[in-house]
């Protein structure tokens, strides 16, 4: 009874914490971005990038606090994060909720280079968040339907060009490039519509991952295959459970994969490589699907 009465207060506290810290730190990042634009020289821009990255890490710590602000939450993390913040890494993760971003911020806040996400182009116009992500050189991807590409073939390859420009900027500052390979958040409706062959996942899209490896494969030190599971959140959004203080556990599985030569190639032009890479990613997704089943069995056995 008491827990139900406290829910509105928890929602207000968590929401205000997220809103205020995002506004202050996001506004500061935008301010750094203004100087970055006004001072188009290598040394000042490098300093601005480092300062923006430091502010981004501060935001990660603030977002990490939301998991403990109004409730005692436990992290169940399997795998090894024995990496350092001066390297370059690629993350492949499943996408269940917007809370996934906060989970990755929690994981990277201490000993990893700060992440860069591939974002939908519409997010560019979200006040503070979209502008701050732009300052941090996060790539905004615009998806085109097959019908539109048939009418306007000149749009084909725009996403490749965006990925190329963004990854070129990542070369100069240690970065964790994050790919939500499903391209969108998982829902039962999307799962059914896409006729997914996986029980717990949407079919992965290989292009973004392949292009990132093509451009930066020689610089990445490893691929981090991260699987995230939230127990008991099937009926209501995970965001609500976090804000209302009902998110008690988060399960994360981390597998570190080497970047082998067969994962780097011309995805756009080489049909043989494209087929091989898609097969490799689908195999990873089958293993991730099995991992989710095993994690859920473990969750049920501990209840």
C-alpha positions, 0 to 999 in steps of 0.5 A: 500500500505504501509503495503505491502511495509513493509512486507519484512522488518517485515519478516527480523526483526521477522526472525532475532529476532527469529533466534538470540535469539534462537541461543544465549539462545539455545546455553546457554542451551546446555552449561548447558547440557554439565555440566549436563552430566559431573557432574553426581551428584544429587545436580549439576544436580538439579542446572543445571536443574533449570538453564536450566529451567530459560533460557527456560523461558527467551526464552519464553519471547523472543518468546512472543515479536515476537507477538508485535515486528512489529505489534500490536496484540491483545490476546483474552483469555477466561478462567482462568489461576489462577495457579502457577509456582511451580505446575504440570499441563497437557495441551491438545491442538489442533494443527494448526501451529508451532505458537501454540508452541509460543502461549503456551510459551506466556501463560506459561512465567509468572505464569506457570511451563515451558512446556515440549512437546512430540516431533517427533524423527526427531526434535532431529537432528535440530541444537540448537533446537533439542539439547536444547530440549534434554537437557531440557528432552523433550521426543522424540517420534518415531511413528511406522506403524502397518506394521512395528510393525507386522514385528518387534513386539519388537518395540511395547511399545517403546513409552510407555517406552519413556513417562515413562522415561521422566515423571519420570524426570518431577517429580523433577521439576515443569512442564507443560506437553503438549500433542498435542493430534492430533499428527500432525498439522491440514490440510484439506488434513489430515482431509480428509485422516483420515476421521475425524468425527470432523469439525475442528480437527483431531481425537485425539490419547489417548496413550500419554495423558493416559500414562502421567496421569498414571505415574504422575496423582497423581502429576498433579494439573489439566488438562488445555484444551486449544483451539487455533484459528487464524482468517483469516489464511486459505490460507497462513500458520500462521507462514507467517502471524506472520513473516510478521506482518499480525497476528493481533489477537489470540483467546484462550479458556482455560478450567481447568479440574479436574483429577478424579480417572477414568482418571488414569489406565493401558491404555496398558493392561486394555481394559475396561479402554482404551475404557473408556479413549478413549470415554472421550477424544473423548467427550472432542474433540467434545466439543473442536470442538464446541468451535472452531465453537463458537469462529469463530462465535464470530470472524465473528460477530466482523468484 
